[in-house]
């Protein structure tokens, strides 16, 4: 545009430069015209409408006076010098903007002189040609101004709005005609005498001063109205994400600024700052900063003084110029933001729209009021965000809580229902042995352990939602398109991450976990059911010791009555509703009773006798299996000690669950119980299943070796029902195997069962192990087992399970067997 204006001036300049003033005795000097131009450049009449400023600069008056009473060179020089003073020295415009305005002033003179001299020549007279030349010349110059500015805007915005250009041309017509009319009056007054023009000059000065006073008063009223609207808009914004854009938009509108920026200090301990900028095109840009990026002199002033700082281009201080240049503006107002917490950031507005006038003293208190309102709004927003965060996040770990997970899961399920998402996966995880760690090390160390677990899960999951549901339960939600495929590998990765020891103030603690997976829409189509199925899978993984389990339909068999057993089982454990029964075990060679198997029974107050196969799985899934095992162990050893005091050296066998074999506290519990009842370890037999050993063979064998070294006898229960135990049997530190009753019951009539029993007995004897046959119901089975070399027998043929109190009387008069 600058090049186009200079080219236009170059084409017209030869003719203009040779132009002479009209034949009149009055000749205005160039310096007087320059002063008039400068006065009108710096004191413009303007009317603000929305984001636009309609300007009435009245430079048409000195322009027309120059056309009538000066030569072209004087007029050109006067306008150019006035532009340098007004735009360069006073307003300190940027070099590009200054050069554009100077080029436009030169082109205005060339166009106006060319049009004027083409339509009017001769003396200054009241003629139609003088009117036509005056109006046409100044309208042509105004038209050039509109087209030039529109061209710049089109270059900046990348498009030319023709309708807006036509509106600008129409709006330019009336002000230009009014200013030209006033100029013509001044011209004809001067043709009479200089004294005749003085009243007009005085009237013009009065109009200018009155307009400036009226404009300031009107601006104050507008500021009050906008301030009221500002407080309403900001108070309705609510959340922090809405408050910041509202503050910027209102500040920019109220101060008629080209851009507005808000920089906030981050709350400790995060530190740093965050910036939001509303650009000239009303585009919101956000960024994170290491610090406020303010020079020390400005930061110190904002922190110590509550008032905004006005930074103008006309300020000659180098530090002010550097700050404005770094922010890409020619003037700015910077206000400190404060709240009850003290200094929290800054609010900056830059460059008045349209450059009709810059920021003045009346804008400083307005921005200060805006900053005060903004500080209060931001503080309230931070409190609201904090309360909302606390309601949806766990206080200890900072992870989302059950409420937020349920909300996100509900949203994901809705997206699946609408076809926006193919599926999602939920993983629920529970730490193994956390209660023992918490009890042994204290709640503070337990909390530190949970925080470290949360940190590891967060790093391992990346952007995947991870939540703490309570206690030592965690969950994650995977909504990626490949969620159903990635979930198992992600679950394995999480367990591997947790296997690394955790250092708690010099004490290295190992943590393991059990994890259950459930998928939508395959396993459930609502959030509640999906979480329930993930929890069922997790309890199954915990009870079986498998580590990870994906939900299967067989797990969802808990009736409402059985679900109610969870709470009632807790009560039964604490109130002593669970009792011990024992079933005798006898030597096949001598018929002597050598021990008993402890069996737990629950006599429910309303349901009556609850079978073990109903409440034991509930205990495994609900985490009550450890207190149940400790109860059975305590009552068994207590009974064994009483029999020993009565002269009966009879051992007792206690069943262990798969979870017990992953419990590091089991060895300690057994040792303390034996010591408490003053029993030798050989009288205690711990029975394990093949499945419990196979879930984690290395860990199980390490624990079993420790128990064996203590003198405790070990037995593999239900032997023969597993699938891979033979390869491990020779390495397991056990003393005996128990043949499952499913093979023993029909071995007399079923040759296949008899073959299996014979093979197990031969295998065990070759490995130096004793053999116990369960389910011996008659004499024929007893005799056949004795011939095969089986060591012990257990079953109804010998004796049914009985309460502990009945065992000693029964033992003194046993039935004749063998």
SULDA-V767943 format. One record per backbone hydrogen bond with DSSP energy under -1.0 kcal/mol. CO is the residue of the C=O (numbers start at 0). NH is the residue of the N-H. Records with the same first field share a line. If there is no record, write none. Layout:
CO->NH + NH
This chain:
0->4
1->5
2->6
3->7
4->8
5->9
6->10
7->11
8->12
11->15
12->16
13->17
15->18
21->23
28->32
29->33
30->34
31->35
32->36
33->37
34->38
35->39
36->40
37->41
38->42
44->55
46->53
48->51
51->48
53->46
55->44
57->60
58->62
59->63
60->64
61->65
62->66
63->67
64->68
65->69
68->27
70->74
71->75
72->76
73->77
74->78
75->79
76->80
77->81
78->82
79->83
80->84
81->85
82->86
83->87 + 88
84->89
85->90
86->92
93->97
94->98
95->99
96->100
97->101
98->102
99->103
100->104
101->105
102->106
103->107
104->108
105->109
106->110
107->111
108->112
109->113
110->114
111->115
112->116
113->117
114->118
115->119
122->124
124->126
126->130
127->131
128->132
129->133
130->134
131->135
132->136
133->137
134->138
135->139
136->140
137->141
138->142
139->143
140->144
141->145
142->146
143->147
144->148
145->149
146->150
147->151
148->152
149->153
150->154
151->155
152->156
153->157
160->164
161->165
162->166
163->167
164->168
165->169
166->170
167->171
171->175
172->176
173->177
174->178
175->179
176->180
177->181
178->182
179->183
180->184
181->185
182->186
183->187
184->188
185->189
186->190
188->192
196->200
197->201
198->202
199->203
200->204
201->205
202->206
203->207
204->208
205->209
206->210
207->211
208->212
209->213
210->214
211->215
212->216
213->217
214->218
215->219
216->220
217->221
218->222
219->223
220->224
221->225
222->226
223->227
224->228
225->229
226->230
227->231
228->232
229->233
230->234
231->235
236->238
238->241 + 242
239->243
241->245
242->246
243->247
244->248
245->249
246->250
247->251
248->252
249->253
250->254
251->256
255->352
258->349
259->277
260->347
261->275
262->345
263->273
266->269
271->265
272->288
273->263
274->286
275->261
276->284
277->259
278->281
282->278
284->276
286->274
288->272
294->298
295->299
296->300
297->301
298->302
299->303
300->304
308->333
310->331
311->314
316->320
317->321
318->322
319->323
320->324
321->325
322->326
323->328
324->327
330->350
331->310
332->348
333->308
334->346
336->343 + 344
338->341
341->338
343->264
344->336
345->262
346->334
347->260
348->332
349->257 + 258
350->257
351->354
359->362
362->366
363->367
364->368
365->369
366->370
367->371
368->372
369->373
370->374
371->375
372->376
373->377
374->378
375->379
376->380
377->381
378->382
379->383
380->384
381->385
382->386
383->387
384->388
385->389
386->390
387->391
391->400
393->397
398->393
399->467
400->404
401->405
402->406
403->407
404->408
405->409
406->410
407->411
408->412
409->413
410->414
411->415
412->416
413->417
414->419 + 420
423->519
424->477
425->517
426->475
427->515
428->473
429->513
432->436
433->437
434->438
435->439
436->440
437->441
441->445
442->446
443->447
444->448
445->449
446->450
447->451
448->452
449->453
450->454
451->455
452->456
453->457
454->458
455->459
456->460
457->461
460->463
464->476
466->474
469->472
471->430
472->468 + 469
473->428
474->466
475->426
477->424
479->482
481->485
482->486
485->489
486->490
487->491
488->492
489->493
490->494
491->495
492->496
493->497
501->508
503->506
506->503
508->501
511->431
513->429
514->548
515->427
516->550
517->425
518->522
519->423
525->529
526->530
527->531
528->532
529->533
530->534
531->535
532->536
533->537
534->538
535->539
536->540
537->541
538->542
539->543
540->544 + 546
545->547
546->514
548->516
551->554
552->555
554->556
558->562
559->563
562->565
563->567
564->568
565->569
566->570
567->571
568->572
569->573
570->574
571->576
576->602
578->600
579->803
580->598
581->801
582->596
584->593 + 594
585->792
586->590
591->586
593->650
594->584
595->652
596->582
598->580
600->578
601->609
603->607
607->603
610->613 + 614
611->615
614->618
615->619
616->620
617->621
618->623 + 624
623->627
624->628
625->629
626->630
627->631
628->632
629->633
630->634
631->635
632->636
633->637
634->638
635->639
636->640
637->641
638->642
639->643
640->644
641->645
642->647
643->646
647->649
650->595
651->684
652->597
653->686
658->661
659->662
662->665
664->668
665->669
666->670
667->671
668->672
669->673
670->674
671->675
672->676
673->678
679->682
680->683
682->651
683->712
684->653
685->714
686->655
687->716
688->692
689->693
690->694
695->699
696->700
697->701
698->702
699->703
700->704
701->705
702->706
703->707
704->708
706->711
707->710
712->685
713->734 + 735
714->687
715->737
717->720
718->739
724->727 + 728
727->730 + 731
731->733
734->769
735->715
736->771
737->718
738->773
739->742 + 743
740->744
743->746
745->749
749->753
750->754
751->755
752->756
753->757
754->758
755->759
756->760
757->761
758->762
759->763
760->764
761->765
762->766
763->768
764->767
769->736
770->791
771->738
772->793
775->796
777->781
778->782
779->783
780->784
781->785
782->786
783->787
784->789
790->587
791->772
792->585
793->775
794->797 + 798
801->581
802->805
803->806
805->809
806->810
807->811
